[in-house]
Amino acid sequence: MENNNVPKHLYFYSVGLSYKKADAEVRGQFSLDAVAKTRLLEQAKNEGIESLLVTSTCNRTEIYGFAEHPFQLIKLICDNSNGSVDAFQRVGFVYKNQEAINHLFRVGTGLDSQILGDFEIISQIKTSFIHSKSLGLANAFLERLVNAVIQASKRIKTETEISSGATSVSFASVQYILKNVEDISNKNILLFGTGKIGRNTCENLVKHTKNEHITLINRTKDKAEKLAGKLNLIVKDYSELHLELQKADVVVVATGAQNPTVDKAILNLKKPLLILDLSIPKNVHENVEELEGVTLIHMDYLSQLTDETLENRKLHIPAAEAIIEEIKEEFVIWMKGRKFAPTINALKEKLNAIKASELDFQSKKIADFNEEQAEIISNRIIQKITTHFANHLKDDDTMVDESIEWIEKVFKIKAS
């Protein structure tokens, strides 16, 4: 028998991979840039998938959506990235229905972030949802779920201290530089790439190093100039990258390129060089470590650097989880109501049809039949009956799908 909203053979899945099991190199293989995300969504639409959310950050690549089988979603990721199904099976995850809902709540509220309490992911989820909706790939379920996650994220950020203290990959990179580079205020720092992580790192560098020798390079020069204008920094053309690398004492690479942009071939060094690669996929080739005096640090290492701030944040996890449970419960109630509401409406229509037939029969049979009074009484009875059924379907112990099927079978109704 047909269900009323999502056909019974469709399930809500979350499939993907993250820093928890996949290292930076593997995450790089599965990363999706803006073009790949659009291509993936269009492929999903062509393959009949009705609702889908795609996120791809330096820490994770994930899909949330409805499918008959999770492989439909895994295939979408693999078709539009450099990742393989075999690699996915080794490091990927699949969550179904309630587990998938739980996972999105934890991701969107920073509890699943590589650095606890990092809320940058929620803005990416918002952007991804807008993208899906613009392509007609966001049903009412997904919209309500994303809004619930956004609400939970806002409340956790304002009602707990789980994001207190400055801690992020960009902040951790600056802390590493401060601890490992002497006289940093007088060193030459080169920042290559001015995306979100690059911008955050640059702001932290200016704030904490008091360095006036920071140079920015970006493939698109006007983006670097816009950032430099705010912070009073130097901007160089992308064509001068190899020259600026020679001058630098510290290089921070945070580009969105799909292949390494810095390798030992372009390094002609005459002094020690510290390189921090904050990119996914990796943008600094490991062969730079073959050069004497080069130290290469990747973001995964920086993310492991725990300090007092992170330990303090862990104390607020129970409060954050309580907020999630409260909002998730509201969502589940809405979800159940959405699931059985068409059946209750169909039941009400069936009972009203029986009522109309019976009142018509009795009005012809009984002299002085008070149809108005009978209408009032029968309407109240119908309301009480449908309320009983609705309360049964709302109960946590109720097998909703089975109960809906039973009601539709007994009353010979079909929900629209």
N, C-alpha and C positions, 0 to 999 in steps of 0.2 A: 504494500500500500504506500502511496506517495506521501512524503512528508510535506510540510507547508512552506518552509523557507528554503533551506539548503537540502537538496535531495539526500536521502539516507546514505547513499554510497559515497558521499563526499565528507571529508573530515578536515578539521582545521589543523594545519601542521606548522611547525617551525623547524626548518632545516638549515644547517650551516656549520660554520667552524669558527673557533675563536682562539685567542692566545692560550687558553687553558690546555689545549692538546696540540695545537699547530704552532710551530715556531714561525719566526718572521719570514723565512724563505718560502714555506708552504703557504702562509697567509698571502704572500705576494703573488703566488700562482693563481689564487682564487679571487684576488681583488678585482673590483669592478669600477671603472671610471664612469663619468657621466654618460658618455656615449654607449658604453656597454650596458649600463642600467636601463637606458631607454630601449636599446635593442632587446634586452631580456623581457621587459614589460610588453613590448610589441609582439614578441614571440609567444609569450604566455596568452595574450589576447587571441592570437591566431589559433592557438591550440585549445581554446575554449575554457581557459581558466578565468573565472569571473571576478576574483578579488585577490590582490597580491600587494605585499609591501616588501621592498628590497632595501637593505642597508649594507653598506660596505665602507668600513673605516680601517684605520691602521691596525685595529685589534680584532676585527671580526668581519665576516661576510655572512649575511643571514637573509632568509626569505620567510615570510609569514603569509599563509594563504590557504585556500581550499583546494583539495585535490582528492582523487580517488585513491592515489598511492603516493607516498613521499618521493618516489623516484622521479615523478613528473617534475617536481621542484628541484631535486638534485640535478637532473638533466639540464634544467634551465641555467643553473649556476655554471656547470661544466661547459655547456655550449657557448657561453658568453665570456669565459675567462680562460686562462691557461691551465686550469686545474683539471685533473682526471678523476673519473669515477673511482678508480682504485685508491687514489690518494685520499679522496673524500671518505671512503669506507674506513680508512685507517684513523682519521682524525676528526671526522664530522660527527654531528649529532642529529637526531630526529626526535622531536617532541610532538605529541598528538593531543588534540583537544585541550583539556584542562591544563596539562603539563605545558603545552605551547603558550597558553594564556599566561600561566605563572612565569614562564621564561621571559616574555615580553615585558611584564611588570618589573622583573628584576633588572633587566637590561636598561629599560627606560628610566629607572630610578637610581642608577649608579651603583647598585649592589653587586652587579656582575662586571663592573668595569675593572680594567687591569689595575688601575689605581682607585681604591674604594672612594666613592663619593664624587667621582668625576662626572659632572652632569652634561658634558658636551654632547653626549650621544642623543639626548632628548631632542635637541634642535635638528639633528640629522634625521631622526624618526619623523618629526613634523614635516621636514622638507620632502622626505621620501613619500609620505602619505599624500601631500599636495601633488607630487609628481604622478602617483598612481591614480588619484582622483581625476587629474586632468586628462588621463587616457581612458577614463571610464572603468577603472579597475579597483574601485573601492565601494563595497556594498555597505549597508547600514551596520552590519555586525562589526566590520573592521573600523569604521568611523567611530562607532561608540567605544570600541576597545582602545583605540589610539587616544581618544579624548580622556578616557579613564586613566590611562597611563600618564598622560600629561598632567592631569589633576593630582595624581599621586606624587609625581615628581615635584610639582610646585609645593605641595604640602610638606614633603620631606625636607625640601630645601629651606623652607621658612620655619618649620616647627621642630626640626632637629638640628644638631650640629655636625651632621655626618659629612658636610662639605667644608667644615671650618678649617682654617689654616691653609696656607698656599701649598698645594700639592697637585702636580700634574706632570706629564712627561716633559713638557717644556720647562717647568719649574725645576724638576729633578735634573735636567740637563745643565741648567745654570748652576745649581748647587754642586754638581760634579765638577764643573769648570772652576768654581770658586775654591773648592777643596784641593784641586789637583794642579792648578796653574798659579805659580807665584807671580806677584806683581801684575795681576790681571788688568788693572786699570791702564797699564802702559803697553799692553799687547795688542797686536793687530788681529781683529776678529772679523771673519768673513761669514756672512749668512747667505746661503744659496737656496732660494725658494721662499716665497712670501705667502704661502697658503695659511690656513688657520694655525697650524702648529708653528710654522715659521714666524708668523706675526706675534703669537704669544711668547715664543722664545725671545724674539727681538725685544719686546717690551720688558721682559724679565731681565735680559742682559743690560739694557739701559738703566733699569731701576737699581739693580744689585751690584753691577760692576763699576759704575761711574766711569765707564770707558768712552772716550771720544774718538776712538779709532775703529768704529764698526762700519763695515762696508756691506751693502746689499747688492745682490745680483739676482735677477729673475728673468726667465725667458721673455716674459712680457714686461718691458721696462717700466711702463706707466704705473703698473701695480706696485713695483718697488718704490717708485718716486712718490706715490701717494702715501705709503707707509713712512718713507724717509722724511717727508715733509712734516709729518706729525712729530717725529722724534729727532729731527735735525741730524740726520745721518747722511753718509755718502752713498751714491748709487753709481754703479758701473754697468757697462753693456755686457750682455751675455758673451759676446765675442772676446771679452777681456778676462774670462774666467781663469784660463791657464796662467795668466800673469798675476792675478790677484791671489791665486793659490800659492804662488812662490813667496809672496809677501807675508802671508798669514801665519800666525802662531796657533790660532784656533779656527777651525772651520765647522760650521753647523750646516748640514745638508737636510733640507726638508722640502723636497720637490715631489711632484705627483707623477713623475715619469715612470713608465712601465719597465724600463731597463736602466742599468747603472749609467750615471752621467759623469762619475768621477772614478778613474782607475789610475794605476801607477804610470801609465803611458803619458798622462798629462801633468804628472807631478815632477818638477825639476827642482828638488829641494836642496836648500843649503843650511837648513836649521830644523830642529825638531818640530813636528806638527801633530796636533791633537785634532782628530776628526770625529764628530758626533753625527751619526746617521739616524735621523728621526723619520725616515721614509719607509713606507710600505707600498710596493715592493722596495727592497733595499736599493738605494741609489748610489752606494759606494761599493765598488768591487773589492772583494776580500784580498785581491792581489796587492793592494796598497800596503798591506802589512809586511810584504816582502822587502819593502824599502826601510833602510835604517832610519830610526828616529820617528817613525810614524806610529801613532797609537790610534786604533779604531774602536769606537764604542758605539754599540747599537742600542736602539730604544728599549729592547727587551731587557737588557742589562739595567738600564736606568730605572725601569719600572719595578725592578726587584729591590731597589734601594728603599727600605722602610725606615721611617724615623718616628719620632714621638708623635708627630701630627697624625700619621696613619694609625698608630696604636690608639690614640684618643678617639679617632673616628669609629673604630670598631665597637666602642662602648655604646654607640648610638644605633647600632644595627637593629636591636629589638624594637626600638621606637619606630624605626622606619618600616620594619616588617608589619607592625601593628597597623600603621596607616595603609599599607598595601592591602592587608586583609580586609580592612573596613571598606575600601573603595572597590576591591575585587568582589566582595559580597554583594554590593549594590549592582555591579555589572552582571553577576551571575543571576540575580533576581530578574533583572531586565531581560537577560538572554532567555531564561526559562519562560518568562511571560511572552516574549516575542515568538517563542516556539509553539506555545499552546494557544495563544490568543485566537488564531484563525479557527481552531477546533471548537473553542468555547463559543465563538460567534456563529459557527455553523450549527452547533447544538442549539443555541438560542433561536436561530431561524427555524430549525426543525420543530422545536417546542411551540413556537408561535404559529407555525402552520397547523400543528395538531390542535392548538387552542382555537384558531380561526374556524377550523372545520367543525370542532365540537360546539362552539358557540352558535354557529349557523344551524347545526342540527337541533340544538336545544331550543333555540328561538322559534323554530317551526313547530316543535313538539309541545312546549310548555306555554300555556296561556299567561299573559302578563309577565313574560320573562324580562327580567331587568338586565338588559345586555350591558349597560354601563357599569353596574355593580360587579357583574360577572367578569368583565374585562379587567377591572381593578384587582380583583382577587386573584384571577389567573395570572396576571402580570407579576404580582408579588410572589406567587408560587414558582413561576419560571425563574425569577430573579434568585430566589433562595436555592433552587436546584442547581443553576449554573454556578452560583457562588460556591456551593459545596464541591462541585467538580473542580473549579478553579483552585480552591484551597488544597484539594488533594494533589493537584499537579504542582503546586508551589512547594509542597512538603519536601524536605531534603531527602527523605527516605524513598520517595516515589521514583519508580523507573518511568521517566516521562515518555520516552518513545513508545514503550509497551502500553502505557495507559492511554495515550492518544490513539493508538491503533485499536485498542479495546473499545473506547468510546465511539470511534467512527464506525466500528463494526456493529456494535449493539444498536446504535441509532440510525444506521444506514446513511451516514453523512460523509461528505468529502470536503475537506477544508480547501478553500480557494487560496 
